[in-house]
């Protein structure tokens, strides 16, 4: 698992509440799933943020979160091709 080495947190790329003991939640989640399951997780989260961005007070932040998950999904597929 990747340890968080930056002290800079932001709500999209490095949310502080998703890090504990220097381990990012996304890395722990990935480690607990098969490759196919993890891709489904990424896809579902991208869809979730796309679905709800118009219903919240920070639509651009939700769109950035959707983009983050979509970029992770693309990266995951590039690594298996």
Secondary structure, DSSP 4 states (H G I P E B T S, - for coil): -PBP-----BTTTB-GGGEETTEEHHHHHHHTS-HHHHHHHHHHHHHHHHHHGGGSS-HHHHHHHHHHHHHHHHHHHHTT-
